[in-house]
Amino acid sequence: MKNFILLTALLLTAVSMQAQTIDAEIAALGNAWEAAYERGDAAALAAVYAEKVEIVNADGSIRTATRADIEANWAKTFAGNTGTIEFADDMTATLLSDGKASTKGSFTQTMTNKETGETETFRGRFDHHAVKVDGRWLLSRMKVMPQ
């Protein structure tokens, strides 16, 4: 019985340490994304995505985009707009059985048109997956829903 209790305690400690590590690593990924977004740096923003990314559309269908597609899309967006984003304190990160990480949370995004000065605010929730490549977490699946 003592061995079982000791084994359980060790397992719970390992799981707790793993959870703290994944939270910190995913927070670093989110911080890198936010900084690149607010600088309007499409190349740096694309660098936090995997080579191929699944994007879940509003109707539930999935399309695949390459990192180059993502960079081009952000470059087009930033050519006419500046943006800010604020993530809520509700973000969670969970390590999945396939080795990917699932991140969920909510955010408020504001885009300002450079020409007209008009602003548009979007409040939403995200449910993303990240995959670890060469020791770095990269976004591999994106799902954004209005809040």
N, CA, C and O atoms as a GROMACS GRO file, in nm:
protein
  588
    1MET      N    1   0.082  -0.119   0.000
    1MET     CA    2   0.000   0.000   0.000
    1MET      C    3   0.087   0.126   0.000
    1MET      O    4   0.056   0.223  -0.069
    2LYS      N    5   0.198   0.123   0.080
    2LYS     CA    6   0.287   0.238   0.084
    2LYS      C    7   0.345   0.266  -0.055
    2LYS      O    8   0.356   0.381  -0.096
    3ASN      N    9   0.380   0.159  -0.127
    3ASN     CA   10   0.436   0.176  -0.261
    3ASN      C   11   0.335   0.240  -0.355
    3ASN      O   12   0.370   0.325  -0.438
    4PHE      N   13   0.208   0.200  -0.343
    4PHE     CA   14   0.103   0.256  -0.427
    4PHE      C   15   0.087   0.406  -0.398
    4PHE      O   16   0.075   0.486  -0.490
    5ILE      N   17   0.086   0.442  -0.270
    5ILE     CA   18   0.071   0.583  -0.232
    5ILE      C   19   0.191   0.663  -0.282
    5ILE      O   20   0.173   0.774  -0.333
    6LEU      N   21   0.311   0.609  -0.268
    6LEU     CA   22   0.431   0.678  -0.315
    6LEU      C   23   0.427   0.694  -0.467
    6LEU      O   24   0.458   0.802  -0.518
    7LEU      N   25   0.389   0.589  -0.538
    7LEU     CA   26   0.381   0.596  -0.683
    7LEU      C   27   0.277   0.699  -0.726
    7LEU      O   28   0.300   0.775  -0.820
    8THR      N   29   0.163   0.702  -0.660
    8THR     CA   30   0.058   0.799  -0.690
    8THR      C   31   0.108   0.941  -0.666
    8THR      O   32   0.084   1.030  -0.747
    9ALA      N   33   0.177   0.962  -0.555
    9ALA     CA   34   0.231   1.095  -0.523
    9ALA      C   35   0.332   1.139  -0.629
    9ALA      O   36   0.331   1.254  -0.671
   10LEU      N   37   0.420   1.048  -0.671
   10LEU     CA   38   0.519   1.081  -0.774
   10LEU      C   39   0.450   1.114  -0.907
   10LEU      O   40   0.489   1.209  -0.975
   11LEU      N   41   0.349   1.037  -0.942
   11LEU     CA   42   0.276   1.060  -1.066
   11LEU      C   43   0.207   1.196  -1.063
   11LEU      O   44   0.212   1.270  -1.161
   12LEU      N   45   0.142   1.229  -0.953
   12LEU     CA   46   0.073   1.358  -0.942
   12LEU      C   47   0.172   1.474  -0.948
   12LEU      O   48   0.142   1.577  -1.007
   13THR      N   49   0.289   1.457  -0.888
   13THR     CA   50   0.393   1.560  -0.893
   13THR      C   51   0.440   1.579  -1.036
   13THR      O   52   0.456   1.692  -1.082
   14ALA      N   53   0.463   1.469  -1.108
   14ALA     CA   54   0.508   1.477  -1.247
   14ALA      C   55   0.403   1.544  -1.334
   14ALA      O   56   0.437   1.627  -1.419
   15VAL      N   57   0.277   1.510  -1.316
   15VAL     CA   58   0.169   1.570  -1.394
   15VAL      C   59   0.160   1.719  -1.364
   15VAL      O   60   0.141   1.799  -1.455
   16SER      N   61   0.173   1.757  -1.238
   16SER     CA   62   0.168   1.898  -1.199
   16SER      C   63   0.283   1.975  -1.262
   16SER      O   64   0.263   2.086  -1.312
   17MET      N   65   0.403   1.918  -1.259
   17MET     CA   66   0.519   1.985  -1.319
   17MET      C   67   0.501   1.998  -1.470
   17MET      O   68   0.535   2.100  -1.528
   18GLN      N   69   0.447   1.893  -1.534
   18GLN     CA   70   0.424   1.896  -1.677
   18GLN      C   71   0.322   2.005  -1.711
   18GLN      O   72   0.338   2.077  -1.810
   19ALA      N   73   0.218   2.018  -1.631
   19ALA     CA   74   0.115   2.120  -1.654
   19ALA      C   75   0.175   2.260  -1.642
   19ALA      O   76   0.143   2.348  -1.722
   20GLN      N   77   0.262   2.281  -1.543
   20GLN     CA   78   0.325   2.412  -1.526
   20GLN      C   79   0.415   2.443  -1.645
   20GLN      O   80   0.418   2.557  -1.693
   21THR      N   81   0.488   2.342  -1.695
   21THR     CA   82   0.576   2.361  -1.809
   21THR      C   83   0.496   2.394  -1.934
   21THR      O   84   0.529   2.489  -2.005
   22ILE      N   85   0.390   2.318  -1.961
   22ILE     CA   86   0.309   2.343  -2.081
   22ILE      C   87   0.244   2.480  -2.073
   22ILE      O   88   0.237   2.550  -2.174
   23ASP      N   89   0.195   2.520  -1.956
   23ASP     CA   90   0.134   2.653  -1.941
   23ASP      C   91   0.235   2.762  -1.975
   23ASP      O   92   0.203   2.856  -2.047
   24ALA      N   93   0.357   2.751  -1.923
   24ALA     CA   94   0.460   2.852  -1.947
   24ALA      C   95   0.500   2.856  -2.094
   24ALA      O   96   0.517   2.964  -2.152
   25GLU      N   97   0.516   2.739  -2.154
   25GLU     CA   98   0.557   2.733  -2.295
   25GLU      C   99   0.448   2.787  -2.387
   25GLU      O  100   0.478   2.858  -2.483
   26ILE      N  101   0.324   2.753  -2.361
   26ILE     CA  102   0.214   2.803  -2.444
   26ILE      C  103   0.194   2.953  -2.420
   26ILE      O  104   0.160   3.025  -2.514
   27ALA      N  105   0.214   3.000  -2.298
   27ALA     CA  106   0.207   3.144  -2.271
   27ALA      C  107   0.314   3.218  -2.351
   27ALA      O  108   0.288   3.326  -2.403
   28ALA      N  109   0.434   3.160  -2.361
   28ALA     CA  110   0.541   3.221  -2.440
   28ALA      C  111   0.502   3.228  -2.588
   28ALA      O  112   0.529   3.327  -2.655
   29LEU      N  113   0.438   3.122  -2.638
   29LEU     CA  114   0.390   3.122  -2.776
   29LEU      C  115   0.287   3.233  -2.796
   29LEU      O  116   0.293   3.307  -2.894
   30GLY      N  117   0.193   3.244  -2.702
   30GLY     CA  118   0.091   3.350  -2.710
   30GLY      C  119   0.152   3.489  -2.704
   30GLY      O  120   0.108   3.579  -2.775
   31ASN      N  121   0.253   3.507  -2.620
   31ASN     CA  122   0.319   3.637  -2.609
   31ASN      C  123   0.391   3.674  -2.738
   31ASN      O  124   0.389   3.789  -2.780
   32ALA      N  125   0.456   3.575  -2.801
   32ALA     CA  126   0.525   3.599  -2.928
   32ALA      C  127   0.424   3.637  -3.036
   32ALA      O  128   0.449   3.727  -3.116
   33TRP      N  129   0.310   3.567  -3.038
   33TRP     CA  130   0.205   3.596  -3.136
   33TRP      C  131   0.153   3.739  -3.116
   33TRP      O  132   0.142   3.816  -3.211
   34GLU      N  133   0.123   3.772  -2.990
   34GLU     CA  134   0.068   3.904  -2.959
   34GLU      C  135   0.166   4.016  -2.996
   34GLU      O  136   0.126   4.116  -3.055
   35ALA      N  137   0.293   3.999  -2.963
   35ALA     CA  138   0.393   4.102  -2.992
   35ALA      C  139   0.407   4.123  -3.143
   35ALA      O  140   0.411   4.237  -3.190
   36ALA      N  141   0.413   4.014  -3.219
   36ALA     CA  142   0.425   4.025  -3.365
   36ALA      C  143   0.300   4.090  -3.425
   36ALA      O  144   0.310   4.174  -3.515
   37TYR      N  145   0.184   4.052  -3.375
   37TYR     CA  146   0.058   4.108  -3.423
   37TYR      C  147   0.053   4.259  -3.399
   37TYR      O  148   0.020   4.335  -3.489
   38GLU      N  149   0.086   4.301  -3.279
   38GLU     CA  150   0.076   4.443  -3.245
   38GLU      C  151   0.184   4.527  -3.314
   38GLU      O  152   0.166   4.648  -3.329
   39ARG      N  153   0.296   4.464  -3.356
   39ARG     CA  154   0.397   4.534  -3.437
   39ARG      C  155   0.358   4.538  -3.584
   39ARG      O  156   0.415   4.614  -3.662
   40GLY      N  157   0.260   4.455  -3.622
   40GLY     CA  158   0.223   4.445  -3.763
   40GLY      C  159   0.329   4.371  -3.843
   40GLY      O  160   0.348   4.400  -3.961
   41ASP      N  161   0.397   4.277  -3.780
   41ASP     CA  162   0.509   4.203  -3.840
   41ASP      C  163   0.460   4.067  -3.890
   41ASP      O  164   0.457   3.969  -3.816
   42ALA      N  165   0.421   4.062  -4.018
   42ALA     CA  166   0.365   3.939  -4.075
   42ALA      C  167   0.463   3.823  -4.073
   42ALA      O  168   0.423   3.710  -4.048
   43ALA      N  169   0.591   3.850  -4.097
   43ALA     CA  170   0.691   3.742  -4.098
   43ALA      C  171   0.708   3.682  -3.959
   43ALA      O  172   0.712   3.560  -3.944
   44ALA      N  173   0.719   3.767  -3.858
   44ALA     CA  174   0.734   3.716  -3.720
   44ALA      C  175   0.607   3.644  -3.676
   44ALA      O  176   0.614   3.545  -3.603
   45LEU      N  177   0.493   3.693  -3.718
   45LEU     CA  178   0.366   3.629  -3.683
   45LEU      C  179   0.358   3.491  -3.748
   45LEU      O  180   0.320   3.394  -3.683
   46ALA      N  181   0.394   3.482  -3.876
   46ALA     CA  182   0.391   3.353  -3.946
   46ALA      C  183   0.488   3.253  -3.884
   46ALA      O  184   0.466   3.132  -3.892
   47ALA      N  185   0.595   3.301  -3.823
   47ALA     CA  186   0.697   3.213  -3.765
   47ALA      C  187   0.646   3.133  -3.646
   47ALA      O  188   0.710   3.035  -3.607
   48VAL      N  189   0.533   3.171  -3.587
   48VAL     CA  190   0.480   3.094  -3.474
   48VAL      C  191   0.380   2.988  -3.520
   48VAL      O  192   0.318   2.920  -3.438
   49TYR      N  193   0.364   2.974  -3.652
   49TYR     CA  194   0.275   2.872  -3.709
   49TYR      C  195   0.358   2.756  -3.764
   49TYR      O  196   0.472   2.774  -3.806
   50ALA      N  197   0.299   2.636  -3.763
   50ALA     CA  198   0.362   2.520  -3.824
   50ALA      C  199   0.364   2.539  -3.976
   50ALA      O  200   0.299   2.629  -4.028
   51GLU      N  201   0.438   2.453  -4.045
   51GLU     CA  202   0.446   2.462  -4.192
   51GLU      C  203   0.309   2.447  -4.257
   51GLU      O  204   0.280   2.512  -4.357
   52LYS      N  205   0.225   2.360  -4.200
   52LYS     CA  206   0.088   2.343  -4.249
   52LYS      C  207  -0.006   2.358  -4.130
   52LYS      O  208   0.017   2.301  -4.023
   53VAL      N  209  -0.111   2.435  -4.150
   53VAL     CA  210  -0.204   2.467  -4.042
   53VAL      C  211  -0.347   2.435  -4.087
   53VAL      O  212  -0.389   2.472  -4.196
   54GLU      N  213  -0.419   2.366  -4.001
   54GLU     CA  214  -0.562   2.343  -4.025
   54GLU      C  215  -0.638   2.462  -3.970
   54GLU      O  216  -0.617   2.504  -3.857
   55ILE      N  217  -0.726   2.517  -4.053
   55ILE     CA  218  -0.810   2.629  -4.010
   55ILE      C  219  -0.954   2.582  -4.013
   55ILE      O  220  -1.006   2.542  -4.117
   56VAL      N  221  -1.018   2.588  -3.897
   56VAL     CA  222  -1.158   2.545  -3.885
   56VAL      C  223  -1.246   2.665  -3.917
   56VAL      O  224  -1.242   2.766  -3.847
   57ASN      N  225  -1.325   2.652  -4.022
   57ASN     CA  226  -1.415   2.759  -4.065
   57ASN      C  227  -1.539   2.764  -3.976
   57ASN      O  228  -1.565   2.671  -3.900
   58ALA      N  229  -1.615   2.872  -3.987
   58ALA     CA  230  -1.735   2.891  -3.905
   58ALA      C  231  -1.836   2.778  -3.922
   58ALA      O  232  -1.908   2.745  -3.828
   59ASP      N  233  -1.842   2.718  -4.042
   59ASP     CA  234  -1.937   2.609  -4.066
   59ASP      C  235  -1.884   2.472  -4.022
   59ASP      O  236  -1.951   2.371  -4.041
   60GLY      N  237  -1.763   2.471  -3.965
   60GLY     CA  238  -1.704   2.346  -3.918
   60GLY      C  239  -1.614   2.278  -4.019
   60GLY      O  240  -1.542   2.184  -3.985
   61SER      N  241  -1.618   2.324  -4.144
   61SER     CA  242  -1.528   2.266  -4.244
   61SER      C  243  -1.385   2.307  -4.214
   61SER      O  244  -1.360   2.407  -4.145
   62ILE      N  245  -1.292   2.230  -4.265
   62ILE     CA  246  -1.150   2.256  -4.237
   62ILE      C  247  -1.076   2.278  -4.368
   62ILE      O  248  -1.094   2.204  -4.465
   63ARG      N  249  -0.993   2.381  -4.369
   63ARG     CA  250  -0.905   2.403  -4.484
   63ARG      C  251  -0.762   2.406  -4.432
   63ARG      O  252  -0.737   2.431  -4.314
   64THR      N  253  -0.670   2.381  -4.521
   64THR     CA  254  -0.528   2.380  -4.484
   64THR      C  255  -0.460   2.501  -4.545
   64THR      O  256  -0.483   2.534  -4.662
   65ALA      N  257  -0.376   2.566  -4.467
   65ALA     CA  258  -0.297   2.680  -4.515
   65ALA      C  259  -0.151   2.652  -4.483
   65ALA      O  260  -0.119   2.586  -4.384
   66THR      N  261  -0.063   2.703  -4.567
   66THR     CA  262   0.081   2.691  -4.540
   66THR      C  263   0.126   2.813  -4.460
   66THR      O  264   0.053   2.912  -4.449
   67ARG      N  265   0.244   2.804  -4.405
   67ARG     CA  266   0.299   2.920  -4.333
   67ARG      C  267   0.311   3.040  -4.427
   67ARG      O  268   0.285   3.153  -4.387
   68ALA      N  269   0.349   3.015  -4.553
   68ALA     CA  270   0.359   3.124  -4.651
   68ALA      C  271   0.223   3.188  -4.676
   68ALA      O  272   0.213   3.310  -4.689
   69ASP      N  273   0.117   3.106  -4.683
   69ASP     CA  274  -0.019   3.160  -4.700
   69ASP      C  275  -0.054   3.251  -4.582
   69ASP      O  276  -0.110   3.359  -4.600
   70ILE      N  277  -0.020   3.206  -4.463
   70ILE     CA  278  -0.053   3.282  -4.342
   70ILE      C  279   0.023   3.414  -4.342
   70ILE      O  280  -0.034   3.519  -4.309
   71GLU      N  281   0.151   3.410  -4.377
   71GLU     CA  282   0.230   3.534  -4.382
   71GLU      C  283   0.171   3.632  -4.484
   71GLU      O  284   0.158   3.751  -4.456
   72ALA      N  285   0.135   3.581  -4.602
   72ALA     CA  286   0.077   3.668  -4.706
   72ALA      C  287  -0.055   3.729  -4.660
   72ALA      O  288  -0.082   3.846  -4.686
   73ASN      N  289  -0.136   3.650  -4.592
   73ASN     CA  290  -0.264   3.700  -4.542
   73ASN      C  291  -0.244   3.811  -4.439
   73ASN      O  292  -0.312   3.914  -4.443
   74TRP      N  293  -0.150   3.789  -4.346
   74TRP     CA  294  -0.125   3.892  -4.245
   74TRP      C  295  -0.062   4.016  -4.308
   74TRP      O  296  -0.093   4.128  -4.268
   75ALA      N  297   0.027   3.997  -4.407
   75ALA     CA  298   0.089   4.112  -4.474
   75ALA      C  299  -0.018   4.198  -4.541
   75ALA      O  300  -0.013   4.321  -4.535
   76LYS      N  301  -0.114   4.133  -4.604
   76LYS     CA  302  -0.225   4.205  -4.668
   76LYS      C  303  -0.308   4.279  -4.563
   76LYS      O  304  -0.346   4.395  -4.583
   77THR      N  305  -0.336   4.213  -4.451
   77THR     CA  306  -0.413   4.276  -4.343
   77THR      C  307  -0.339   4.397  -4.289
   77THR      O  308  -0.398   4.504  -4.272
   78PHE      N  309  -0.208   4.382  -4.263
   78PHE     CA  310  -0.130   4.490  -4.202
   78PHE      C  311  -0.100   4.604  -4.300
   78PHE      O  312  -0.066   4.714  -4.258
   79ALA      N  313  -0.113   4.579  -4.430
   79ALA     CA  314  -0.091   4.686  -4.528
   79ALA      C  315  -0.196   4.796  -4.510
   79ALA      O  316  -0.168   4.913  -4.535
   80GLY      N  317  -0.316   4.758  -4.468
   80GLY     CA  318  -0.422   4.857  -4.454
   80GLY      C  319  -0.470   4.881  -4.313
   80GLY      O  320  -0.554   4.968  -4.290
   81ASN      N  321  -0.416   4.804  -4.217
   81ASN     CA  322  -0.468   4.812  -4.080
   81ASN      C  323  -0.358   4.800  -3.976
   81ASN      O  324  -0.252   4.743  -4.001
   82THR      N  325  -0.386   4.853  -3.859
   82THR     CA  326  -0.305   4.825  -3.740
   82THR      C  327  -0.397   4.753  -3.643
   82THR      O  328  -0.519   4.762  -3.654
   83GLY      N  329  -0.338   4.682  -3.549
   83GLY     CA  330  -0.424   4.608  -3.458
   83GLY      C  331  -0.369   4.595  -3.319
   83GLY      O  332  -0.249   4.605  -3.295
   84THR      N  333  -0.460   4.573  -3.227
   84THR     CA  334  -0.425   4.538  -3.090
   84THR      C  335  -0.510   4.417  -3.051
   84THR      O  336  -0.618   4.395  -3.106
   85ILE      N  337  -0.459   4.341  -2.957
   85ILE     CA  338  -0.534   4.226  -2.909
   85ILE      C  339  -0.512   4.213  -2.759
   85ILE      O  340  -0.402   4.236  -2.709
   86GLU      N  341  -0.616   4.178  -2.690
   86GLU     CA  342  -0.607   4.156  -2.546
   86GLU      C  343  -0.667   4.019  -2.515
   86GLU      O  344  -0.783   3.992  -2.545
   87PHE      N  345  -0.584   3.934  -2.455
   87PHE     CA  346  -0.630   3.801  -2.416
   87PHE      C  347  -0.686   3.808  -2.275
   87PHE      O  348  -0.628   3.873  -2.188
   88ALA      N  349  -0.797   3.740  -2.252
   88ALA     CA  350  -0.856   3.733  -2.118
   88ALA      C  351  -0.772   3.638  -2.032
   88ALA      O  352  -0.685   3.568  -2.083
   89ASP      N  353  -0.798   3.637  -1.904
   89ASP     CA  354  -0.724   3.552  -1.810
   89ASP      C  355  -0.777   3.409  -1.805
   89ASP      O  356  -0.744   3.334  -1.713
   90ASP      N  357  -0.858   3.370  -1.903
   90ASP     CA  358  -0.920   3.238  -1.899
   90ASP      C  359  -0.848   3.132  -1.983
   90ASP      O  360  -0.902   3.023  -2.003
   91MET      N  361  -0.728   3.163  -2.033
   91MET     CA  362  -0.660   3.068  -2.119
   91MET      C  363  -0.621   2.942  -2.043
   91MET      O  364  -0.572   2.947  -1.931
   92THR      N  365  -0.645   2.828  -2.108
   92THR     CA  366  -0.602   2.699  -2.055
   92THR      C  367  -0.518   2.629  -2.160
   92THR      O  368  -0.541   2.646  -2.280
   93ALA      N  369  -0.424   2.551  -2.116
   93ALA     CA  370  -0.341   2.470  -2.205
   93ALA      C  371  -0.342   2.328  -2.152
   93ALA      O  372  -0.321   2.304  -2.033
   94THR      N  373  -0.367   2.234  -2.242
   94THR     CA  374  -0.376   2.093  -2.204
   94THR      C  375  -0.292   2.012  -2.301
   94THR      O  376  -0.300   2.031  -2.422
   95LEU      N  377  -0.211   1.922  -2.248
   95LEU     CA  378  -0.133   1.832  -2.333
   95LEU      C  379  -0.224   1.718  -2.376
   95LEU      O  380  -0.283   1.650  -2.292
   96LEU      N  381  -0.235   1.697  -2.506
   96LEU     CA  382  -0.321   1.593  -2.562
   96LEU      C  383  -0.244   1.462  -2.575
   96LEU      O  384  -0.121   1.461  -2.572
   97SER      N  385  -0.317   1.353  -2.591
   97SER     CA  386  -0.253   1.221  -2.598
   97SER      C  387  -0.165   1.205  -2.722
   97SER      O  388  -0.075   1.121  -2.722
   98ASP      N  389  -0.189   1.284  -2.827
   98ASP     CA  390  -0.107   1.274  -2.948
   98ASP      C  391   0.017   1.362  -2.941
   98ASP      O  392   0.090   1.375  -3.040
   99GLY      N  393   0.043   1.423  -2.825
   99GLY     CA  394   0.161   1.506  -2.807
   99GLY      C  395   0.140   1.652  -2.841
   99GLY      O  396   0.228   1.734  -2.818
  100LYS      N  397   0.025   1.685  -2.897
  100LYS     CA  398  -0.006   1.824  -2.926
  100LYS      C  399  -0.059   1.890  -2.800
  100LYS      O  400  -0.096   1.823  -2.703
  101ALA      N  401  -0.063   2.022  -2.803
  101ALA     CA  402  -0.121   2.098  -2.692
  101ALA      C  403  -0.248   2.165  -2.742
  101ALA      O  404  -0.253   2.214  -2.855
  102SER      N  405  -0.349   2.166  -2.659
  102SER     CA  406  -0.474   2.236  -2.688
  102SER      C  407  -0.477   2.361  -2.603
  102SER      O  408  -0.454   2.356  -2.482
  103THR      N  409  -0.505   2.474  -2.666
  103THR     CA  410  -0.517   2.599  -2.592
  103THR      C  411  -0.654   2.659  -2.620
  103THR      O  412  -0.701   2.661  -2.734
  104LYS      N  413  -0.717   2.706  -2.515
  104LYS     CA  414  -0.850   2.766  -2.528
  104LYS      C  415  -0.855   2.893  -2.445
  104LYS      O  416  -0.788   2.904  -2.342
  105GLY      N  417  -0.934   2.987  -2.491
  105GLY     CA  418  -0.950   3.111  -2.416
  105GLY      C  419  -1.030   3.212  -2.495
  105GLY      O  420  -1.090   3.178  -2.598
  106SER      N  421  -1.032   3.335  -2.447
  106SER     CA  422  -1.107   3.440  -2.516
  106SER      C  423  -1.020   3.564  -2.532
  106SER      O  424  -0.918   3.580  -2.464
  107PHE      N  425  -1.063   3.650  -2.622
  107PHE     CA  426  -0.982   3.767  -2.656
  107PHE      C  427  -1.071   3.879  -2.710
  107PHE      O  428  -1.186   3.857  -2.748
  108THR      N  429  -1.014   3.999  -2.712
  108THR     CA  430  -1.075   4.114  -2.778
  108THR      C  431  -0.972   4.170  -2.875
  108THR      O  432  -0.861   4.205  -2.835
  109GLN      N  433  -1.010   4.179  -3.001
  109GLN     CA  434  -0.920   4.225  -3.107
  109GLN      C  435  -0.977   4.354  -3.166
  109GLN      O  436  -1.096   4.361  -3.197
  110THR      N  437  -0.892   4.455  -3.182
  110THR     CA  438  -0.933   4.580  -3.244
  110THR      C  439  -0.844   4.607  -3.364
  110THR      O  440  -0.721   4.606  -3.353
  111MET      N  441  -0.907   4.632  -3.478
  111MET     CA  442  -0.834   4.667  -3.600
  111MET      C  443  -0.870   4.812  -3.635
  111MET      O  444  -0.986   4.851  -3.629
  112THR      N  445  -0.768   4.889  -3.672
  112THR     CA  446  -0.789   5.028  -3.712
  112THR      C  447  -0.743   5.044  -3.856
  112THR      O  448  -0.629   5.012  -3.889
  113ASN      N  449  -0.831   5.095  -3.941
  113ASN     CA  450  -0.799   5.119  -4.080
  113ASN      C  451  -0.702   5.236  -4.088
  113ASN      O  452  -0.731   5.344  -4.036
  114LYS      N  453  -0.587   5.216  -4.152
  114LYS     CA  454  -0.484   5.320  -4.159
  114LYS      C  455  -0.531   5.442  -4.237
  114LYS      O  456  -0.490   5.554  -4.208
  115GLU      N  457  -0.615   5.422  -4.335
  115GLU     CA  458  -0.660   5.531  -4.421
  115GLU      C  459  -0.772   5.613  -4.359
  115GLU      O  460  -0.769   5.736  -4.361
  116THR      N  461  -0.872   5.545  -4.304
  116THR     CA  462  -0.991   5.615  -4.254
  116THR      C  463  -0.991   5.638  -4.104
  116THR      O  464  -1.064   5.724  -4.054
  117GLY      N  465  -0.909   5.561  -4.031
  117GLY     CA  466  -0.908   5.571  -3.886
  117GLY      C  467  -1.022   5.497  -3.820
  117GLY      O  468  -1.032   5.496  -3.697
  118GLU      N  469  -1.109   5.434  -3.899
  118GLU     CA  470  -1.220   5.358  -3.843
  118GLU      C  471  -1.168   5.235  -3.770
  118GLU      O  472  -1.075   5.169  -3.815
  119THR      N  473  -1.231   5.206  -3.656
  119THR     CA  474  -1.192   5.087  -3.580
  119THR      C  475  -1.305   4.986  -3.580
  119THR      O  476  -1.423   5.020  -3.585
  120GLU      N  477  -1.264   4.861  -3.574
  120GLU     CA  478  -1.358   4.750  -3.565
  120GLU      C  479  -1.310   4.659  -3.453
  120GLU      O  480  -1.193   4.620  -3.450
  121THR      N  481  -1.400   4.624  -3.363
  121THR     CA  482  -1.365   4.538  -3.249
  121THR      C  483  -1.436   4.405  -3.262
  121THR      O  484  -1.554   4.398  -3.296
  122PHE      N  485  -1.361   4.299  -3.235
  122PHE     CA  486  -1.414   4.163  -3.241
  122PHE      C  487  -1.383   4.095  -3.109
  122PHE      O  488  -1.269   4.095  -3.063
  123ARG      N  489  -1.484   4.037  -3.047
  123ARG     CA  490  -1.465   3.958  -2.925
  123ARG      C  491  -1.491   3.813  -2.961
  123ARG      O  492  -1.592   3.780  -3.022
  124GLY      N  493  -1.398   3.728  -2.924
  124GLY     CA  494  -1.413   3.589  -2.962
  124GLY      C  495  -1.349   3.492  -2.865
  124GLY      O  496  -1.286   3.530  -2.766
  125ARG      N  497  -1.367   3.365  -2.899
  125ARG     CA  498  -1.304   3.256  -2.826
  125ARG      C  499  -1.218   3.180  -2.925
  125ARG      O  500  -1.249   3.174  -3.044
  126PHE      N  501  -1.110   3.124  -2.875
  126PHE     CA  502  -1.025   3.042  -2.962
  126PHE      C  503  -1.009   2.903  -2.903
  126PHE      O  504  -1.017   2.883  -2.782
  127ASP      N  505  -0.986   2.810  -2.992
  127ASP     CA  506  -0.960   2.670  -2.956
  127ASP      C  507  -0.854   2.623  -3.055
  127ASP      O  508  -0.886   2.575  -3.164
  128HIS      N  509  -0.728   2.639  -3.017
  128HIS     CA  510  -0.616   2.611  -3.107
  128HIS      C  511  -0.540   2.487  -3.062
  128HIS      O  512  -0.547   2.446  -2.946
  129HIS      N  513  -0.467   2.429  -3.155
  129HIS     CA  514  -0.373   2.322  -3.123
  129HIS      C  515  -0.234   2.369  -3.162
  129HIS      O  516  -0.217   2.446  -3.256
  130ALA      N  517  -0.136   2.321  -3.088
  130ALA     CA  518   0.004   2.350  -3.119
  130ALA      C  519   0.080   2.219  -3.119
  130ALA      O  520   0.046   2.124  -3.048
  131VAL      N  521   0.184   2.215  -3.200
  131VAL     CA  522   0.269   2.097  -3.211
  131VAL      C  523   0.412   2.142  -3.181
  131VAL      O  524   0.452   2.253  -3.217
  132LYS      N  525   0.488   2.056  -3.116
  132LYS     CA  526   0.626   2.091  -3.082
  132LYS      C  527   0.718   2.047  -3.195
  132LYS      O  528   0.722   1.929  -3.231
  133VAL      N  529   0.792   2.142  -3.251
  133VAL     CA  530   0.885   2.117  -3.360
  133VAL      C  531   1.020   2.174  -3.319
  133VAL      O  532   1.032   2.294  -3.292
  134ASP      N  533   1.122   2.089  -3.315
  134ASP     CA  534   1.257   2.131  -3.276
  134ASP      C  535   1.257   2.209  -3.145
  134ASP      O  536   1.326   2.309  -3.131
  135GLY      N  537   1.178   2.161  -3.049
  135GLY     CA  538   1.175   2.221  -2.916
  135GLY      C  539   1.087   2.344  -2.901
  135GLY      O  540   1.081   2.402  -2.794
  136ARG      N  541   1.018   2.384  -3.010
  136ARG     CA  542   0.931   2.503  -3.006
  136ARG      C  543   0.787   2.464  -3.034
  136ARG      O  544   0.761   2.382  -3.123
  137TRP      N  545   0.695   2.522  -2.960
  137TRP     CA  546   0.553   2.503  -2.989
  137TRP      C  547   0.515   2.593  -3.104
  137TRP      O  548   0.546   2.712  -3.104
  138LEU      N  549   0.445   2.536  -3.204
  138LEU     CA  550   0.397   2.611  -3.320
  138LEU      C  551   0.248   2.583  -3.338
  138LEU      O  552   0.203   2.470  -3.317
  139LEU      N  553   0.174   2.683  -3.375
  139LEU     CA  554   0.030   2.667  -3.396
  139LEU      C  555   0.005   2.578  -3.517
  139LEU      O  556   0.060   2.602  -3.625
  140SER      N  557  -0.079   2.476  -3.499
  140SER     CA  558  -0.105   2.380  -3.607
  140SER      C  559  -0.253   2.368  -3.643
  140SER      O  560  -0.287   2.310  -3.746
  141ARG      N  561  -0.339   2.420  -3.559
  141ARG     CA  562  -0.484   2.415  -3.585
  141ARG      C  563  -0.546   2.538  -3.521
  141ARG      O  564  -0.522   2.568  -3.404
  142MET      N  565  -0.627   2.609  -3.598
  142MET     CA  566  -0.686   2.734  -3.552
  142MET      C  567  -0.838   2.727  -3.562
  142MET      O  568  -0.893   2.689  -3.665
  143LYS      N  569  -0.903   2.764  -3.454
  143LYS     CA  570  -1.049   2.774  -3.454
  143LYS      C  571  -1.085   2.897  -3.372
  143LYS      O  572  -1.051   2.907  -3.255
  144VAL      N  573  -1.155   2.992  -3.436
  144VAL     CA  574  -1.196   3.115  -3.370
  144VAL      C  575  -1.347   3.128  -3.385
  144VAL      O  576  -1.401   3.110  -3.495
  145MET      N  577  -1.414   3.158  -3.275
  145MET     CA  578  -1.560   3.173  -3.276
  145MET      C  579  -1.597   3.306  -3.213
  145MET      O  580  -1.531   3.351  -3.119
  146PRO      N  581  -1.701   3.372  -3.264
  146PRO     CA  582  -1.747   3.495  -3.199
  146PRO      C  583  -1.795   3.465  -3.057
  146PRO      O  584  -1.843   3.355  -3.029
  147GLN      N  585  -1.780   3.561  -2.970
  147GLN     CA  586  -1.822   3.541  -2.831
  147GLN      C  587  -1.960   3.595  -2.809
  147GLN      O  588  -2.013   3.588  -2.698
   0.00000   0.00000   0.00000
